[in-house]
Amino acid sequence: METFESLVRSEFAPKNTFLNTASSGLLPARTTAALHEAAMIRAEGGPLDPLFADVEASRAAFARLAGVPVTRVAAGASVSSQSALVAGSLPPGAEVLTAEDDFASVVNPFHARGDLKLRTVPLERIAESVRRTTALVAVSAVQSADGRLADLPALREAAKDHGARTYVDFSQASGWLPMDANAYDYTVSTTFKWLLAPHGAAFLVVPEDFGDLTPLLAGWVAGEEPWNSCYGPITELAHSARRFDVSPALFTYTGTRSSLELMEELGVHAIHAHNLALADRFRTGLTALGHEPLLAPGSAIVSVPRLGHRQPDLSRAGIEVSDRAGNLRASFHLYNTSDDVERLLEALSP
């Protein structure tokens, strides 16, 4: 009988101590094999139908992970392009509330509009800062820089009380933190981090009524009948969120399908428990060494002030972490073990 550990070991064999999933995750063996098969289809001139089918299989798998109907999921290329789609739906002068130092791909498209009213507050104050003039709150569920979790239940209630829409980026959460995209107006997630897929895919979840979004990026794939929408204006947009799709990077979605299937087999709740146990063990070890990590309870990301300069030396020693604003950032995922934690702690010992 296959266990969590045996399934993980059959899919991953890193040649180093990889603690940098918050930057990009490792590819499972099944994903690497699927990418090879897709490349051979192109190399040998085979029909691309299986690759287009992978796009829809990926969409459906993500919908299951997000807890929403597949008809609410749009397939795109990046968080920034999905953010731009949401930003483009707002009327001039609309007030957008964001968190200080949130990831640029989430907030910059709103600034780039030039005609919106932007308010930025500390993450811990974002729920209490929603007011009746707020049109939209845009925030990451988990902060990229330090792993802090937004108080999403409080934000959801505040937005509801004041009639504001919510746009939540789950890129640093989906794959290890259970999510309910149905609780927010819009959510987005890239897939190359905790979902362990290739670069180039990002899923946008929209309301059933599309939430006033305009399909500004619509090409032929956004038609109700894509292959009959290749020339001239699209006469009938897709009746689902697929109307917001952009032409898919087929290899990426082939890999994404395989990676999401693995995430479903392992289960996000099991991954969540595994990741947090390792992160908490690392926090405890840091305290014993005299280091105080930034406060981020319940997070799989641990950020340690003033140790970012150690990143190059750690990398040369075969330990991959990140330097973020002078802080050392370690992120723990399903393929990590307690041995990885101990190796990093030993490397950080005086």
Contacts in CASP RR format, 6 or more apart in sequence:
PFRMAT RR
TARGET T0000
AUTHOR 0000-0000-0000
METHOD contacts of the structure
MODEL  1
METFESLVRSEFAPKNTFLNTASSGLLPARTTAALHEAAMIRAEGGPLDP
LFADVEASRAAFARLAGVPVTRVAAGASVSSQSALVAGSLPPGAEVLTAE
DDFASVVNPFHARGDLKLRTVPLERIAESVRRTTALVAVSAVQSADGRLA
DLPALREAAKDHGARTYVDFSQASGWLPMDANAYDYTVSTTFKWLLAPHG
AAFLVVPEDFGDLTPLLAGWVAGEEPWNSCYGPITELAHSARRFDVSPAL
FTYTGTRSSLELMEELGVHAIHAHNLALADRFRTGLTALGHEPLLAPGSA
IVSVPRLGHRQPDLSRAGIEVSDRAGNLRASFHLYNTSDDVERLLEALSP
4 266 0 8 1.000
4 270 0 8 1.000
4 274 0 8 1.000
4 334 0 8 1.000
7 262 0 8 1.000
7 265 0 8 1.000
7 266 0 8 1.000
8 266 0 8 1.000
8 334 0 8 1.000
8 335 0 8 1.000
10 29 0 8 1.000
11 28 0 8 1.000
11 29 0 8 1.000
11 30 0 8 1.000
11 262 0 8 1.000
11 335 0 8 1.000
12 26 0 8 1.000
12 28 0 8 1.000
12 29 0 8 1.000
12 335 0 8 1.000
13 29 0 8 1.000
14 26 0 8 1.000
14 335 0 8 1.000
16 318 0 8 1.000
16 319 0 8 1.000
16 320 0 8 1.000
17 318 0 8 1.000
17 319 0 8 1.000
17 320 0 8 1.000
17 340 0 8 1.000
17 343 0 8 1.000
17 344 0 8 1.000
18 25 0 8 1.000
18 26 0 8 1.000
18 320 0 8 1.000
18 335 0 8 1.000
18 336 0 8 1.000
18 340 0 8 1.000
19 319 0 8 1.000
19 320 0 8 1.000
19 321 0 8 1.000
19 330 0 8 1.000
19 331 0 8 1.000
19 332 0 8 1.000
19 336 0 8 1.000
19 340 0 8 1.000
19 344 0 8 1.000
20 320 0 8 1.000
20 321 0 8 1.000
20 322 0 8 1.000
20 329 0 8 1.000
20 330 0 8 1.000
20 331 0 8 1.000
21 193 0 8 1.000
21 194 0 8 1.000
21 300 0 8 1.000
21 331 0 8 1.000
21 332 0 8 1.000
21 333 0 8 1.000
22 144 0 8 1.000
22 147 0 8 1.000
22 172 0 8 1.000
22 193 0 8 1.000
22 301 0 8 1.000
22 322 0 8 1.000
22 329 0 8 1.000
22 331 0 8 1.000
23 193 0 8 1.000
23 322 0 8 1.000
23 331 0 8 1.000
24 192 0 8 1.000
24 193 0 8 1.000
24 199 0 8 1.000
25 192 0 8 1.000
25 193 0 8 1.000
25 194 0 8 1.000
25 196 0 8 1.000
25 333 0 8 1.000
26 196 0 8 1.000
26 335 0 8 1.000
27 35 0 8 1.000
27 196 0 8 1.000
27 197 0 8 1.000
27 198 0 8 1.000
27 255 0 8 1.000
27 259 0 8 1.000
28 196 0 8 1.000
28 258 0 8 1.000
28 259 0 8 1.000
28 262 0 8 1.000
30 258 0 8 1.000
30 259 0 8 1.000
30 261 0 8 1.000
30 262 0 8 1.000
31 196 0 8 1.000
31 197 0 8 1.000
31 198 0 8 1.000
31 255 0 8 1.000
31 258 0 8 1.000
31 259 0 8 1.000
31 262 0 8 1.000
33 258 0 8 1.000
34 54 0 8 1.000
34 254 0 8 1.000
34 255 0 8 1.000
34 257 0 8 1.000
34 258 0 8 1.000
35 198 0 8 1.000
35 251 0 8 1.000
35 254 0 8 1.000
35 255 0 8 1.000
37 254 0 8 1.000
38 51 0 8 1.000
38 54 0 8 1.000
38 250 0 8 1.000
38 251 0 8 1.000
38 254 0 8 1.000
38 255 0 8 1.000
39 251 0 8 1.000
41 47 0 8 1.000
41 48 0 8 1.000
41 50 0 8 1.000
41 51 0 8 1.000
42 48 0 8 1.000
48 250 0 8 1.000
50 254 0 8 1.000
51 250 0 8 1.000
51 251 0 8 1.000
51 253 0 8 1.000
51 254 0 8 1.000
52 248 0 8 1.000
52 250 0 8 1.000
54 250 0 8 1.000
54 253 0 8 1.000
54 254 0 8 1.000
54 255 0 8 1.000
54 256 0 8 1.000
54 257 0 8 1.000
55 75 0 8 1.000
55 248 0 8 1.000
55 250 0 8 1.000
55 253 0 8 1.000
57 257 0 8 1.000
58 75 0 8 1.000
58 201 0 8 1.000
58 253 0 8 1.000
58 255 0 8 1.000
58 256 0 8 1.000
58 257 0 8 1.000
58 260 0 8 1.000
59 70 0 8 1.000
59 73 0 8 1.000
59 75 0 8 1.000
59 203 0 8 1.000
59 242 0 8 1.000
60 70 0 8 1.000
61 257 0 8 1.000
61 260 0 8 1.000
61 261 0 8 1.000
61 263 0 8 1.000
61 264 0 8 1.000
62 73 0 8 1.000
62 189 0 8 1.000
62 191 0 8 1.000
62 203 0 8 1.000
62 260 0 8 1.000
63 69 0 8 1.000
63 70 0 8 1.000
63 72 0 8 1.000
63 73 0 8 1.000
64 264 0 8 1.000
65 174 0 8 1.000
65 175 0 8 1.000
65 179 0 8 1.000
65 260 0 8 1.000
65 263 0 8 1.000
65 264 0 8 1.000
65 268 0 8 1.000
66 73 0 8 1.000
66 170 0 8 1.000
66 174 0 8 1.000
66 179 0 8 1.000
66 180 0 8 1.000
66 181 0 8 1.000
66 182 0 8 1.000
66 187 0 8 1.000
66 189 0 8 1.000
66 203 0 8 1.000
66 205 0 8 1.000
67 179 0 8 1.000
67 180 0 8 1.000
67 181 0 8 1.000
67 182 0 8 1.000
68 181 0 8 1.000
68 182 0 8 1.000
68 205 0 8 1.000
70 240 0 8 1.000
71 208 0 8 1.000
71 239 0 8 1.000
71 240 0 8 1.000
71 241 0 8 1.000
72 181 0 8 1.000
72 205 0 8 1.000
72 206 0 8 1.000
72 207 0 8 1.000
72 208 0 8 1.000
72 240 0 8 1.000
72 241 0 8 1.000
73 203 0 8 1.000
73 204 0 8 1.000
73 205 0 8 1.000
73 241 0 8 1.000
74 82 0 8 1.000
74 203 0 8 1.000
74 204 0 8 1.000
74 205 0 8 1.000
74 206 0 8 1.000
74 241 0 8 1.000
74 242 0 8 1.000
74 243 0 8 1.000
74 244 0 8 1.000
74 245 0 8 1.000
75 201 0 8 1.000
75 203 0 8 1.000
75 242 0 8 1.000
75 245 0 8 1.000
75 246 0 8 1.000
75 248 0 8 1.000
75 253 0 8 1.000
76 82 0 8 1.000
76 200 0 8 1.000
76 201 0 8 1.000
76 202 0 8 1.000
76 203 0 8 1.000
76 204 0 8 1.000
76 244 0 8 1.000
76 245 0 8 1.000
76 246 0 8 1.000
76 248 0 8 1.000
77 200 0 8 1.000
77 201 0 8 1.000
77 202 0 8 1.000
77 246 0 8 1.000
77 249 0 8 1.000
78 105 0 8 1.000
78 190 0 8 1.000
78 200 0 8 1.000
78 202 0 8 1.000
79 103 0 8 1.000
79 105 0 8 1.000
79 106 0 8 1.000
79 169 0 8 1.000
79 171 0 8 1.000
79 188 0 8 1.000
79 189 0 8 1.000
79 190 0 8 1.000
79 202 0 8 1.000
80 104 0 8 1.000
80 105 0 8 1.000
80 108 0 8 1.000
80 109 0 8 1.000
81 202 0 8 1.000
81 217 0 8 1.000
81 246 0 8 1.000
82 188 0 8 1.000
82 202 0 8 1.000
82 204 0 8 1.000
83 105 0 8 1.000
83 106 0 8 1.000
83 107 0 8 1.000
83 108 0 8 1.000
83 109 0 8 1.000
83 110 0 8 1.000
83 138 0 8 1.000
83 167 0 8 1.000
83 169 0 8 1.000
83 188 0 8 1.000
84 109 0 8 1.000
84 112 0 8 1.000
84 216 0 8 1.000
85 204 0 8 1.000
85 213 0 8 1.000
85 214 0 8 1.000
85 216 0 8 1.000
85 217 0 8 1.000
85 244 0 8 1.000
86 109 0 8 1.000
86 136 0 8 1.000
86 138 0 8 1.000
86 167 0 8 1.000
86 186 0 8 1.000
86 204 0 8 1.000
86 213 0 8 1.000
87 96 0 8 1.000
87 109 0 8 1.000
87 110 0 8 1.000
87 112 0 8 1.000
87 113 0 8 1.000
87 116 0 8 1.000
88 109 0 8 1.000
88 113 0 8 1.000
88 214 0 8 1.000
88 216 0 8 1.000
89 211 0 8 1.000
89 212 0 8 1.000
89 213 0 8 1.000
89 214 0 8 1.000
90 96 0 8 1.000
90 110 0 8 1.000
90 113 0 8 1.000
90 116 0 8 1.000
90 135 0 8 1.000
90 136 0 8 1.000
91 135 0 8 1.000
92 115 0 8 1.000
92 116 0 8 1.000
93 115 0 8 1.000
93 116 0 8 1.000
93 117 0 8 1.000
94 116 0 8 1.000
94 117 0 8 1.000
94 135 0 8 1.000
94 136 0 8 1.000
95 116 0 8 1.000
95 117 0 8 1.000
95 118 0 8 1.000
95 119 0 8 1.000
95 133 0 8 1.000
95 134 0 8 1.000
95 135 0 8 1.000
95 136 0 8 1.000
96 110 0 8 1.000
96 116 0 8 1.000
96 117 0 8 1.000
96 118 0 8 1.000
96 119 0 8 1.000
96 134 0 8 1.000
96 135 0 8 1.000
96 136 0 8 1.000
96 137 0 8 1.000
96 138 0 8 1.000
97 119 0 8 1.000
97 120 0 8 1.000
97 121 0 8 1.000
97 126 0 8 1.000
97 129 0 8 1.000
97 130 0 8 1.000
97 134 0 8 1.000
97 136 0 8 1.000
97 137 0 8 1.000
97 138 0 8 1.000
97 164 0 8 1.000
98 106 0 8 1.000
98 107 0 8 1.000
98 110 0 8 1.000
98 118 0 8 1.000
98 119 0 8 1.000
98 120 0 8 1.000
98 121 0 8 1.000
98 137 0 8 1.000
98 138 0 8 1.000
98 139 0 8 1.000
99 120 0 8 1.000
99 121 0 8 1.000
99 122 0 8 1.000
99 123 0 8 1.000
99 126 0 8 1.000
99 139 0 8 1.000
99 140 0 8 1.000
99 143 0 8 1.000
99 150 0 8 1.000
100 120 0 8 1.000
100 121 0 8 1.000
100 122 0 8 1.000
100 123 0 8 1.000
101 143 0 8 1.000
101 145 0 8 1.000
102 123 0 8 1.000
102 138 0 8 1.000
102 139 0 8 1.000
102 140 0 8 1.000
102 143 0 8 1.000
103 140 0 8 1.000
103 143 0 8 1.000
103 144 0 8 1.000
103 145 0 8 1.000
103 169 0 8 1.000
103 171 0 8 1.000
105 169 0 8 1.000
106 138 0 8 1.000
106 139 0 8 1.000
106 140 0 8 1.000
106 167 0 8 1.000
106 169 0 8 1.000
106 188 0 8 1.000
107 118 0 8 1.000
107 120 0 8 1.000
107 138 0 8 1.000
110 116 0 8 1.000
110 118 0 8 1.000
110 138 0 8 1.000
111 118 0 8 1.000
119 129 0 8 1.000
119 134 0 8 1.000
121 129 0 8 1.000
123 139 0 8 1.000
123 143 0 8 1.000
123 148 0 8 1.000
123 150 0 8 1.000
124 151 0 8 1.000
126 137 0 8 1.000
126 139 0 8 1.000
126 150 0 8 1.000
126 151 0 8 1.000
126 155 0 8 1.000
127 151 0 8 1.000
127 154 0 8 1.000
127 155 0 8 1.000
127 157 0 8 1.000
127 158 0 8 1.000
128 154 0 8 1.000
128 158 0 8 1.000
130 137 0 8 1.000
130 155 0 8 1.000
130 158 0 8 1.000
130 159 0 8 1.000
130 161 0 8 1.000
130 162 0 8 1.000
130 164 0 8 1.000
131 162 0 8 1.000
132 162 0 8 1.000
132 163 0 8 1.000
134 159 0 8 1.000
134 162 0 8 1.000
134 163 0 8 1.000
134 164 0 8 1.000
135 164 0 8 1.000
135 165 0 8 1.000
136 164 0 8 1.000
136 165 0 8 1.000
136 166 0 8 1.000
136 167 0 8 1.000
136 185 0 8 1.000
137 155 0 8 1.000
137 159 0 8 1.000
137 164 0 8 1.000
137 165 0 8 1.000
137 166 0 8 1.000
137 167 0 8 1.000
138 167 0 8 1.000
138 168 0 8 1.000
138 169 0 8 1.000
139 150 0 8 1.000
139 155 0 8 1.000
139 167 0 8 1.000
139 168 0 8 1.000
139 169 0 8 1.000
140 150 0 8 1.000
140 168 0 8 1.000
140 169 0 8 1.000
140 170 0 8 1.000
140 171 0 8 1.000
140 172 0 8 1.000
140 173 0 8 1.000
141 149 0 8 1.000
141 150 0 8 1.000
141 152 0 8 1.000
141 168 0 8 1.000
141 169 0 8 1.000
141 170 0 8 1.000
141 172 0 8 1.000
141 173 0 8 1.000
141 177 0 8 1.000
141 179 0 8 1.000
142 148 0 8 1.000
142 149 0 8 1.000
142 150 0 8 1.000
142 170 0 8 1.000
142 172 0 8 1.000
142 173 0 8 1.000
142 177 0 8 1.000
142 299 0 8 1.000
142 301 0 8 1.000
143 149 0 8 1.000
143 150 0 8 1.000
143 172 0 8 1.000
143 296 0 8 1.000
144 171 0 8 1.000
144 172 0 8 1.000
144 324 0 8 1.000
145 303 0 8 1.000
145 324 0 8 1.000
145 325 0 8 1.000
145 327 0 8 1.000
145 329 0 8 1.000
146 294 0 8 1.000
146 296 0 8 1.000
146 301 0 8 1.000
146 303 0 8 1.000
146 324 0 8 1.000
146 327 0 8 1.000
146 329 0 8 1.000
147 172 0 8 1.000
147 294 0 8 1.000
147 296 0 8 1.000
147 299 0 8 1.000
147 300 0 8 1.000
147 301 0 8 1.000
147 302 0 8 1.000
147 303 0 8 1.000
147 329 0 8 1.000
148 294 0 8 1.000
148 295 0 8 1.000
148 296 0 8 1.000
148 299 0 8 1.000
149 177 0 8 1.000
149 296 0 8 1.000
149 297 0 8 1.000
149 298 0 8 1.000
149 299 0 8 1.000
150 168 0 8 1.000
152 168 0 8 1.000
152 183 0 8 1.000
152 184 0 8 1.000
155 166 0 8 1.000
156 166 0 8 1.000
156 183 0 8 1.000
156 184 0 8 1.000
158 164 0 8 1.000
159 165 0 8 1.000
159 166 0 8 1.000
165 185 0 8 1.000
165 186 0 8 1.000
165 211 0 8 1.000
166 184 0 8 1.000
166 185 0 8 1.000
166 186 0 8 1.000
167 184 0 8 1.000
167 185 0 8 1.000
167 186 0 8 1.000
167 187 0 8 1.000
167 188 0 8 1.000
168 184 0 8 1.000
168 186 0 8 1.000
168 187 0 8 1.000
168 188 0 8 1.000
169 187 0 8 1.000
169 188 0 8 1.000
169 189 0 8 1.000
170 177 0 8 1.000
170 179 0 8 1.000
170 181 0 8 1.000
170 187 0 8 1.000
170 188 0 8 1.000
170 189 0 8 1.000
171 188 0 8 1.000
171 189 0 8 1.000
171 190 0 8 1.000
171 193 0 8 1.000
171 202 0 8 1.000
172 193 0 8 1.000
172 194 0 8 1.000
172 301 0 8 1.000
173 179 0 8 1.000
173 189 0 8 1.000
173 194 0 8 1.000
174 189 0 8 1.000
174 194 0 8 1.000
174 195 0 8 1.000
175 194 0 8 1.000
175 195 0 8 1.000
175 263 0 8 1.000
175 268 0 8 1.000
175 271 0 8 1.000
176 194 0 8 1.000
176 268 0 8 1.000
176 271 0 8 1.000
176 272 0 8 1.000
176 275 0 8 1.000
176 300 0 8 1.000
176 333 0 8 1.000
176 334 0 8 1.000
177 268 0 8 1.000
177 272 0 8 1.000
177 300 0 8 1.000
178 268 0 8 1.000
178 269 0 8 1.000
178 272 0 8 1.000
179 187 0 8 1.000
179 268 0 8 1.000
181 187 0 8 1.000
181 205 0 8 1.000
184 205 0 8 1.000
185 206 0 8 1.000
185 207 0 8 1.000
185 211 0 8 1.000
186 204 0 8 1.000
186 205 0 8 1.000
186 206 0 8 1.000
186 207 0 8 1.000
186 211 0 8 1.000
187 204 0 8 1.000
187 205 0 8 1.000
188 202 0 8 1.000
188 203 0 8 1.000
188 204 0 8 1.000
188 205 0 8 1.000
189 195 0 8 1.000
189 202 0 8 1.000
189 203 0 8 1.000
190 200 0 8 1.000
190 201 0 8 1.000
190 202 0 8 1.000
191 197 0 8 1.000
191 198 0 8 1.000
191 200 0 8 1.000
191 201 0 8 1.000
191 202 0 8 1.000
191 203 0 8 1.000
191 256 0 8 1.000
191 259 0 8 1.000
191 260 0 8 1.000
192 198 0 8 1.000
192 199 0 8 1.000
192 200 0 8 1.000
192 201 0 8 1.000
194 333 0 8 1.000
195 256 0 8 1.000
195 259 0 8 1.000
195 260 0 8 1.000
195 263 0 8 1.000
196 259 0 8 1.000
196 262 0 8 1.000
196 263 0 8 1.000
197 252 0 8 1.000
197 255 0 8 1.000
197 256 0 8 1.000
197 259 0 8 1.000
197 260 0 8 1.000
198 251 0 8 1.000
198 252 0 8 1.000
198 255 0 8 1.000
198 256 0 8 1.000
199 252 0 8 1.000
200 249 0 8 1.000
200 252 0 8 1.000
201 248 0 8 1.000
201 249 0 8 1.000
201 252 0 8 1.000
201 253 0 8 1.000
201 256 0 8 1.000
204 241 0 8 1.000
204 244 0 8 1.000
205 241 0 8 1.000
206 213 0 8 1.000
206 241 0 8 1.000
206 244 0 8 1.000
210 241 0 8 1.000
210 243 0 8 1.000
210 244 0 8 1.000
213 244 0 8 1.000
215 222 0 8 1.000
215 237 0 8 1.000
215 243 0 8 1.000
215 244 0 8 1.000
217 244 0 8 1.000
217 246 0 8 1.000
218 234 0 8 1.000
218 237 0 8 1.000
218 243 0 8 1.000
218 244 0 8 1.000
218 245 0 8 1.000
219 229 0 8 1.000
219 234 0 8 1.000
219 245 0 8 1.000
219 246 0 8 1.000
219 247 0 8 1.000
220 226 0 8 1.000
220 227 0 8 1.000
220 229 0 8 1.000
220 230 0 8 1.000
220 234 0 8 1.000
220 247 0 8 1.000
221 229 0 8 1.000
221 242 0 8 1.000
221 245 0 8 1.000
221 246 0 8 1.000
221 247 0 8 1.000
221 248 0 8 1.000
222 229 0 8 1.000
222 234 0 8 1.000
222 237 0 8 1.000
222 238 0 8 1.000
222 242 0 8 1.000
222 243 0 8 1.000
222 244 0 8 1.000
222 245 0 8 1.000
223 229 0 8 1.000
223 234 0 8 1.000
223 236 0 8 1.000
223 237 0 8 1.000
223 238 0 8 1.000
223 242 0 8 1.000
223 243 0 8 1.000
224 236 0 8 1.000
224 237 0 8 1.000
224 238 0 8 1.000
224 239 0 8 1.000
225 236 0 8 1.000
229 235 0 8 1.000
229 236 0 8 1.000
237 243 0 8 1.000
238 245 0 8 1.000
263 271 0 8 1.000
266 334 0 8 1.000
271 333 0 8 1.000
271 334 0 8 1.000
272 300 0 8 1.000
274 334 0 8 1.000
275 300 0 8 1.000
275 332 0 8 1.000
275 333 0 8 1.000
275 334 0 8 1.000
275 336 0 8 1.000
276 298 0 8 1.000
276 299 0 8 1.000
276 300 0 8 1.000
278 300 0 8 1.000
278 332 0 8 1.000
278 336 0 8 1.000
278 337 0 8 1.000
278 338 0 8 1.000
278 340 0 8 1.000
278 341 0 8 1.000
279 298 0 8 1.000
279 299 0 8 1.000
279 300 0 8 1.000
279 301 0 8 1.000
279 302 0 8 1.000
279 332 0 8 1.000
281 338 0 8 1.000
281 341 0 8 1.000
282 293 0 8 1.000
282 302 0 8 1.000
282 330 0 8 1.000
282 332 0 8 1.000
282 341 0 8 1.000
282 344 0 8 1.000
282 345 0 8 1.000
283 293 0 8 1.000
283 302 0 8 1.000
285 345 0 8 1.000
286 292 0 8 1.000
286 293 0 8 1.000
286 302 0 8 1.000
286 304 0 8 1.000
286 345 0 8 1.000
286 348 0 8 1.000
289 345 0 8 1.000
289 348 0 8 1.000
289 349 0 8 1.000
289 350 0 8 1.000
291 304 0 8 1.000
291 307 0 8 1.000
291 348 0 8 1.000
292 304 0 8 1.000
292 305 0 8 1.000
293 302 0 8 1.000
293 303 0 8 1.000
293 304 0 8 1.000
293 305 0 8 1.000
294 302 0 8 1.000
294 303 0 8 1.000
294 304 0 8 1.000
294 305 0 8 1.000
294 327 0 8 1.000
296 302 0 8 1.000
296 303 0 8 1.000
300 331 0 8 1.000
300 332 0 8 1.000
300 333 0 8 1.000
301 329 0 8 1.000
301 330 0 8 1.000
301 331 0 8 1.000
301 332 0 8 1.000
302 329 0 8 1.000
302 330 0 8 1.000
302 331 0 8 1.000
302 332 0 8 1.000
303 324 0 8 1.000
303 327 0 8 1.000
303 328 0 8 1.000
303 329 0 8 1.000
303 330 0 8 1.000
304 327 0 8 1.000
304 328 0 8 1.000
304 329 0 8 1.000
304 330 0 8 1.000
305 326 0 8 1.000
305 327 0 8 1.000
306 326 0 8 1.000
306 327 0 8 1.000
307 326 0 8 1.000
307 327 0 8 1.000
307 328 0 8 1.000
307 348 0 8 1.000
308 323 0 8 1.000
308 324 0 8 1.000
308 326 0 8 1.000
308 327 0 8 1.000
308 328 0 8 1.000
308 329 0 8 1.000
309 323 0 8 1.000
309 326 0 8 1.000
310 328 0 8 1.000
310 347 0 8 1.000
310 348 0 8 1.000
311 321 0 8 1.000
311 322 0 8 1.000
311 323 0 8 1.000
311 328 0 8 1.000
314 320 0 8 1.000
314 321 0 8 1.000
314 344 0 8 1.000
314 347 0 8 1.000
315 321 0 8 1.000
317 347 0 8 1.000
319 343 0 8 1.000
319 344 0 8 1.000
319 347 0 8 1.000
321 328 0 8 1.000
321 329 0 8 1.000
321 330 0 8 1.000
321 344 0 8 1.000
322 328 0 8 1.000
322 329 0 8 1.000
322 330 0 8 1.000
322 331 0 8 1.000
323 329 0 8 1.000
330 344 0 8 1.000
332 340 0 8 1.000
332 341 0 8 1.000
END
